[in-house]
Amino acid sequence: MSYLSLVKLERAAHCSTNTVLTDKTHLKHLTLEWTERGEGSYSEEDVSNAEKVFEQLIPPHNLEDLTIVKFFGQRYPTWFHTTFLSSLIYLKLVDVRSCVHLPPIWQLPNLKYLKIDGAHAVTKVGPEFVGCKKGDPVWKELIAFPKLERLIFMDMPKWEEWSFFDKEVTAADELGEDGAADIRKEDAPSARMRLLPCLVKLFLHGCPKLRDLPQQLGKDTACLKELNLRGLNNLKAVEDHPVLSEVLIIGDCEGLERIYNLPQVTDLQVRGCLNLSHVEGLGSLQELSLGEDMQEVSSRWVPGLQEQHRQLHGEDLDIYTWTR
């Protein structure tokens, strides 16, 4: 058996064994799906039962693809961050609307694809996402998401803040007396761990309250080739990501005002960003695609990009109309 889909799990009852799936040694692809209640909310007993059932559905060690759909519990099972998922390559969490925190899956050694779609209760993605909680020891060999290539966040309407390290830690780096700040800076997590070293594509769609992108994106993530942002209405700037290269796609980010200091970006595509008044510091830019709605606002900064391109490359910048 290579594929297995368990549906209507809200009807399942927890039992006395945790070996429902662990002996399915040929299982590669697993979908666990609950059914959304049409009207009203689930009772505490329903939620508790869903969590207990999920806890008992421990997959075999060789599982490669796991999809969770409409789980209405408030916490993920304890086996989610253990060796039970050591072979996992693809993980999709779809319409998991009641869990306030994302599962601690940063150390999964073979995970290449992670999609989180419809995590409606999440307001903050913090250090726990990369395994760097305040007070935890951090070692030089620690790698967060060592093989992850594609990361997708979609439909997260309450998500406001994304950080890799505690603000208290990074703020302390700038303070102190008699060289104390230098000591703390050497011990700062960012100097002692690797973040998403294989990440190639990052998609953020439908996250209207997200205010900022982590500064480590495009700094520590040296393989990041495509950043795709859509519906991030509260995002004011995309700037200072020196190793973000190749493709930057931004659509329907109503609050975006500034794109700055992205020296490796070669292809910029923008539409639906009518407050974008400042675009500068794109020395490698080769192609610019603009939505029809961007013609007026882009007249403020396109001439500057054209002049920079002529000075650096001796020819006009290629400008297209974004029709997709």
Secondary structure as a PSIPRED ss2 file (coil, helix, strand):
# PSIPRED VFORMAT (PSIPRED V4.0)

   1 M C   1.000  0.000  0.000
   2 S C   1.000  0.000  0.000
   3 Y E   0.000  0.000  1.000
   4 L E   0.000  0.000  1.000
   5 S E   0.000  0.000  1.000
   6 L E   0.000  0.000  1.000
   7 V C   1.000  0.000  0.000
   8 K C   1.000  0.000  0.000
   9 L H   0.000  1.000  0.000
  10 E H   0.000  1.000  0.000
  11 R H   0.000  1.000  0.000
  12 A C   1.000  0.000  0.000
  13 A C   1.000  0.000  0.000
  14 H C   1.000  0.000  0.000
  15 C C   1.000  0.000  0.000
  16 S C   1.000  0.000  0.000
  17 T C   1.000  0.000  0.000
  18 N C   1.000  0.000  0.000
  19 T C   1.000  0.000  0.000
  20 V C   1.000  0.000  0.000
  21 L C   1.000  0.000  0.000
  22 T C   1.000  0.000  0.000
  23 D C   1.000  0.000  0.000
  24 K C   1.000  0.000  0.000
  25 T C   1.000  0.000  0.000
  26 H C   1.000  0.000  0.000
  27 L C   1.000  0.000  0.000
  28 K C   1.000  0.000  0.000
  29 H E   0.000  0.000  1.000
  30 L E   0.000  0.000  1.000
  31 T E   0.000  0.000  1.000
  32 L E   0.000  0.000  1.000
  33 E E   0.000  0.000  1.000
  34 W C   1.000  0.000  0.000
  35 T C   1.000  0.000  0.000
  36 E C   1.000  0.000  0.000
  37 R C   1.000  0.000  0.000
  38 G C   1.000  0.000  0.000
  39 E C   1.000  0.000  0.000
  40 G C   1.000  0.000  0.000
  41 S C   1.000  0.000  0.000
  42 Y C   1.000  0.000  0.000
  43 S C   1.000  0.000  0.000
  44 E H   0.000  1.000  0.000
  45 E H   0.000  1.000  0.000
  46 D H   0.000  1.000  0.000
  47 V H   0.000  1.000  0.000
  48 S H   0.000  1.000  0.000
  49 N H   0.000  1.000  0.000
  50 A H   0.000  1.000  0.000
  51 E H   0.000  1.000  0.000
  52 K H   0.000  1.000  0.000
  53 V H   0.000  1.000  0.000
  54 F H   0.000  1.000  0.000
  55 E H   0.000  1.000  0.000
  56 Q H   0.000  1.000  0.000
  57 L C   1.000  0.000  0.000
  58 I C   1.000  0.000  0.000
  59 P C   1.000  0.000  0.000
  60 P C   1.000  0.000  0.000
  61 H C   1.000  0.000  0.000
  62 N C   1.000  0.000  0.000
  63 L C   1.000  0.000  0.000
  64 E C   1.000  0.000  0.000
  65 D E   0.000  0.000  1.000
  66 L E   0.000  0.000  1.000
  67 T E   0.000  0.000  1.000
  68 I E   0.000  0.000  1.000
  69 V E   0.000  0.000  1.000
  70 K C   1.000  0.000  0.000
  71 F C   1.000  0.000  0.000
  72 F C   1.000  0.000  0.000
  73 G C   1.000  0.000  0.000
  74 Q C   1.000  0.000  0.000
  75 R C   1.000  0.000  0.000
  76 Y C   1.000  0.000  0.000
  77 P C   1.000  0.000  0.000
  78 T H   0.000  1.000  0.000
  79 W H   0.000  1.000  0.000
  80 F H   0.000  1.000  0.000
  81 H H   0.000  1.000  0.000
  82 T C   1.000  0.000  0.000
  83 T H   0.000  1.000  0.000
  84 F H   0.000  1.000  0.000
  85 L H   0.000  1.000  0.000
  86 S C   1.000  0.000  0.000
  87 S C   1.000  0.000  0.000
  88 L C   1.000  0.000  0.000
  89 I C   1.000  0.000  0.000
  90 Y E   0.000  0.000  1.000
  91 L E   0.000  0.000  1.000
  92 K E   0.000  0.000  1.000
  93 L E   0.000  0.000  1.000
  94 V E   0.000  0.000  1.000
  95 D C   1.000  0.000  0.000
  96 V C   1.000  0.000  0.000
  97 R C   1.000  0.000  0.000
  98 S C   1.000  0.000  0.000
  99 C C   1.000  0.000  0.000
 100 V C   1.000  0.000  0.000
 101 H C   1.000  0.000  0.000
 102 L C   1.000  0.000  0.000
 103 P C   1.000  0.000  0.000
 104 P C   1.000  0.000  0.000
 105 I C   1.000  0.000  0.000
 106 W C   1.000  0.000  0.000
 107 Q C   1.000  0.000  0.000
 108 L C   1.000  0.000  0.000
 109 P C   1.000  0.000  0.000
 110 N C   1.000  0.000  0.000
 111 L C   1.000  0.000  0.000
 112 K C   1.000  0.000  0.000
 113 Y E   0.000  0.000  1.000
 114 L E   0.000  0.000  1.000
 115 K E   0.000  0.000  1.000
 116 I E   0.000  0.000  1.000
 117 D E   0.000  0.000  1.000
 118 G C   1.000  0.000  0.000
 119 A C   1.000  0.000  0.000
 120 H C   1.000  0.000  0.000
 121 A C   1.000  0.000  0.000
 122 V C   1.000  0.000  0.000
 123 T C   1.000  0.000  0.000
 124 K E   0.000  0.000  1.000
 125 V E   0.000  0.000  1.000
 126 G C   1.000  0.000  0.000
 127 P H   0.000  1.000  0.000
 128 E H   0.000  1.000  0.000
 129 F H   0.000  1.000  0.000
 130 V H   0.000  1.000  0.000
 131 G C   1.000  0.000  0.000
 132 C C   1.000  0.000  0.000
 133 K C   1.000  0.000  0.000
 134 K C   1.000  0.000  0.000
 135 G C   1.000  0.000  0.000
 136 D C   1.000  0.000  0.000
 137 P C   1.000  0.000  0.000
 138 V C   1.000  0.000  0.000
 139 W C   1.000  0.000  0.000
 140 K C   1.000  0.000  0.000
 141 E C   1.000  0.000  0.000
 142 L E   0.000  0.000  1.000
 143 I E   0.000  0.000  1.000
 144 A E   0.000  0.000  1.000
 145 F C   1.000  0.000  0.000
 146 P C   1.000  0.000  0.000
 147 K C   1.000  0.000  0.000
 148 L C   1.000  0.000  0.000
 149 E C   1.000  0.000  0.000
 150 R E   0.000  0.000  1.000
 151 L E   0.000  0.000  1.000
 152 I E   0.000  0.000  1.000
 153 F E   0.000  0.000  1.000
 154 M E   0.000  0.000  1.000
 155 D C   1.000  0.000  0.000
 156 M C   1.000  0.000  0.000
 157 P C   1.000  0.000  0.000
 158 K C   1.000  0.000  0.000
 159 W C   1.000  0.000  0.000
 160 E C   1.000  0.000  0.000
 161 E E   0.000  0.000  1.000
 162 W E   0.000  0.000  1.000
 163 S C   1.000  0.000  0.000
 164 F C   1.000  0.000  0.000
 165 F C   1.000  0.000  0.000
 166 D C   1.000  0.000  0.000
 167 K H   0.000  1.000  0.000
 168 E H   0.000  1.000  0.000
 169 V H   0.000  1.000  0.000
 170 T H   0.000  1.000  0.000
 171 A H   0.000  1.000  0.000
 172 A H   0.000  1.000  0.000
 173 D C   1.000  0.000  0.000
 174 E C   1.000  0.000  0.000
 175 L C   1.000  0.000  0.000
 176 G C   1.000  0.000  0.000
 177 E C   1.000  0.000  0.000
 178 D C   1.000  0.000  0.000
 179 G C   1.000  0.000  0.000
 180 A H   0.000  1.000  0.000
 181 A H   0.000  1.000  0.000
 182 D H   0.000  1.000  0.000
 183 I H   0.000  1.000  0.000
 184 R H   0.000  1.000  0.000
 185 K H   0.000  1.000  0.000
 186 E H   0.000  1.000  0.000
 187 D H   0.000  1.000  0.000
 188 A C   1.000  0.000  0.000
 189 P H   0.000  1.000  0.000
 190 S H   0.000  1.000  0.000
 191 A H   0.000  1.000  0.000
 192 R C   1.000  0.000  0.000
 193 M E   0.000  0.000  1.000
 194 R E   0.000  0.000  1.000
 195 L E   0.000  0.000  1.000
 196 L C   1.000  0.000  0.000
 197 P C   1.000  0.000  0.000
 198 C C   1.000  0.000  0.000
 199 L C   1.000  0.000  0.000
 200 V C   1.000  0.000  0.000
 201 K E   0.000  0.000  1.000
 202 L E   0.000  0.000  1.000
 203 F E   0.000  0.000  1.000
 204 L E   0.000  0.000  1.000
 205 H E   0.000  0.000  1.000
 206 G C   1.000  0.000  0.000
 207 C C   1.000  0.000  0.000
 208 P C   1.000  0.000  0.000
 209 K C   1.000  0.000  0.000
 210 L C   1.000  0.000  0.000
 211 R C   1.000  0.000  0.000
 212 D C   1.000  0.000  0.000
 213 L C   1.000  0.000  0.000
 214 P C   1.000  0.000  0.000
 215 Q C   1.000  0.000  0.000
 216 Q C   1.000  0.000  0.000
 217 L C   1.000  0.000  0.000
 218 G C   1.000  0.000  0.000
 219 K C   1.000  0.000  0.000
 220 D C   1.000  0.000  0.000
 221 T C   1.000  0.000  0.000
 222 A C   1.000  0.000  0.000
 223 C C   1.000  0.000  0.000
 224 L C   1.000  0.000  0.000
 225 K C   1.000  0.000  0.000
 226 E E   0.000  0.000  1.000
 227 L E   0.000  0.000  1.000
 228 N E   0.000  0.000  1.000
 229 L E   0.000  0.000  1.000
 230 R E   0.000  0.000  1.000
 231 G C   1.000  0.000  0.000
 232 L C   1.000  0.000  0.000
 233 N C   1.000  0.000  0.000
 234 N C   1.000  0.000  0.000
 235 L C   1.000  0.000  0.000
 236 K C   1.000  0.000  0.000
 237 A E   0.000  0.000  1.000
 238 V E   0.000  0.000  1.000
 239 E E   0.000  0.000  1.000
 240 D C   1.000  0.000  0.000
 241 H C   1.000  0.000  0.000
 242 P C   1.000  0.000  0.000
 243 V C   1.000  0.000  0.000
 244 L C   1.000  0.000  0.000
 245 S C   1.000  0.000  0.000
 246 E E   0.000  0.000  1.000
 247 V E   0.000  0.000  1.000
 248 L E   0.000  0.000  1.000
 249 I E   0.000  0.000  1.000
 250 I E   0.000  0.000  1.000
 251 G E   0.000  0.000  1.000
 252 D C   1.000  0.000  0.000
 253 C C   1.000  0.000  0.000
 254 E C   1.000  0.000  0.000
 255 G C   1.000  0.000  0.000
 256 L C   1.000  0.000  0.000
 257 E C   1.000  0.000  0.000
 258 R E   0.000  0.000  1.000
 259 I E   0.000  0.000  1.000
 260 Y E   0.000  0.000  1.000
 261 N C   1.000  0.000  0.000
 262 L C   1.000  0.000  0.000
 263 P C   1.000  0.000  0.000
 264 Q C   1.000  0.000  0.000
 265 V E   0.000  0.000  1.000
 266 T E   0.000  0.000  1.000
 267 D E   0.000  0.000  1.000
 268 L E   0.000  0.000  1.000
 269 Q E   0.000  0.000  1.000
 270 V E   0.000  0.000  1.000
 271 R E   0.000  0.000  1.000
 272 G C   1.000  0.000  0.000
 273 C C   1.000  0.000  0.000
 274 L C   1.000  0.000  0.000
 275 N C   1.000  0.000  0.000
 276 L C   1.000  0.000  0.000
 277 S C   1.000  0.000  0.000
 278 H E   0.000  0.000  1.000
 279 V E   0.000  0.000  1.000
 280 E E   0.000  0.000  1.000
 281 G C   1.000  0.000  0.000
 282 L C   1.000  0.000  0.000
 283 G C   1.000  0.000  0.000
 284 S C   1.000  0.000  0.000
 285 L C   1.000  0.000  0.000
 286 Q C   1.000  0.000  0.000
 287 E E   0.000  0.000  1.000
 288 L E   0.000  0.000  1.000
 289 S E   0.000  0.000  1.000
 290 L E   0.000  0.000  1.000
 291 G C   1.000  0.000  0.000
 292 E H   0.000  1.000  0.000
 293 D H   0.000  1.000  0.000
 294 M H   0.000  1.000  0.000
 295 Q H   0.000  1.000  0.000
 296 E H   0.000  1.000  0.000
 297 V H   0.000  1.000  0.000
 298 S H   0.000  1.000  0.000
 299 S C   1.000  0.000  0.000
 300 R C   1.000  0.000  0.000
 301 W C   1.000  0.000  0.000
 302 V H   0.000  1.000  0.000
 303 P H   0.000  1.000  0.000
 304 G H   0.000  1.000  0.000
 305 L H   0.000  1.000  0.000
 306 Q H   0.000  1.000  0.000
 307 E H   0.000  1.000  0.000
 308 Q H   0.000  1.000  0.000
 309 H H   0.000  1.000  0.000
 310 R H   0.000  1.000  0.000
 311 Q H   0.000  1.000  0.000
 312 L H   0.000  1.000  0.000
 313 H H   0.000  1.000  0.000
 314 G C   1.000  0.000  0.000
 315 E C   1.000  0.000  0.000
 316 D C   1.000  0.000  0.000
 317 L C   1.000  0.000  0.000
 318 D E   0.000  0.000  1.000
 319 I E   0.000  0.000  1.000
 320 Y E   0.000  0.000  1.000
 321 T E   0.000  0.000  1.000
 322 W C   1.000  0.000  0.000
 323 T C   1.000  0.000  0.000
 324 R C   1.000  0.000  0.000
